[in-house]
Amino acid sequence: MRASKNIVGPTVRRLRDAQNLSQTELAARCQRLGWDISRDTIAKIEGGSRWVGDFELVPLAKALKANIQDLFR
């Protein structure tokens, strides 16, 4: 079994789905907040194959209209 590189991926997917956002739309929101990220990278985060740096948590949470703490639930 492959170990996940992050613990927020499933929560990112859940929050994104709850807002009926596509991965492309979430990436666009993040880009507007100054984080250069692609749809492919969002997919890798959600799938657990890409880690999320601490500096990336702020734009990710803002793009999902959530608190950083929400990403760890």
C-alpha positions in Angstrom: 0.0 0.0 0.0 1.3 3.4 -1.0 1.7 5.9 1.9 0.0 9.3 1.4 2.3 12.3 1.2 -0.3 14.6 2.8 -3.2 14.4 5.2 -5.3 17.2 3.8 -6.0 15.7 0.4 -9.2 14.0 1.2 -10.5 17.1 3.0 -9.6 19.3 0.1 -11.7 17.0 -2.2 -14.6 17.0 0.3 -14.6 20.8 0.6 -14.3 21.3 -3.1 -17.1 18.8 -3.9 -19.3 20.5 -1.2 -19.0 23.7 -3.2 -19.5 22.0 -6.6 -16.1 23.3 -7.7 -14.1 21.5 -10.4 -10.3 21.0 -9.8 -9.8 23.6 -12.5 -12.0 26.1 -10.7 -10.2 25.5 -7.5 -6.8 26.0 -9.2 -8.0 29.2 -10.7 -9.1 30.5 -7.3 -5.7 29.6 -5.9 -4.0 31.4 -8.8 -6.0 34.6 -8.1 -4.6 34.4 -4.6 -1.0 34.3 -5.9 -0.3 30.6 -5.8 0.7 29.3 -9.2 -0.9 25.8 -9.2 -2.4 23.7 -11.9 -5.4 21.4 -12.0 -3.0 18.4 -12.2 -1.4 19.5 -8.9 -4.8 19.8 -7.3 -5.5 16.2 -8.4 -2.2 15.0 -7.0 -2.9 16.7 -3.7 -6.4 15.2 -3.5 -4.9 11.8 -4.4 -2.2 12.0 -1.7 0.7 11.8 -4.1 1.8 15.4 -3.6 2.5 17.1 -0.2 1.1 20.5 0.7 3.7 22.9 2.2 2.8 25.1 5.1 3.0 28.2 2.9 0.4 26.7 0.6 -2.2 26.1 3.3 -3.2 29.8 3.4 -4.2 30.2 -0.3 -5.7 26.7 -0.3 -7.9 27.4 2.7 -8.9 30.8 1.4 -9.8 29.4 -2.1 -12.0 26.8 -0.3 -13.5 29.5 1.9 -12.3 27.5 5.0 -10.0 28.0 7.9 -6.6 26.3 7.8 -7.7 24.1 10.7 -10.6 22.9 8.6 -8.1 21.3 6.2 -7.0 18.9 9.0 -10.5 17.5 9.8 
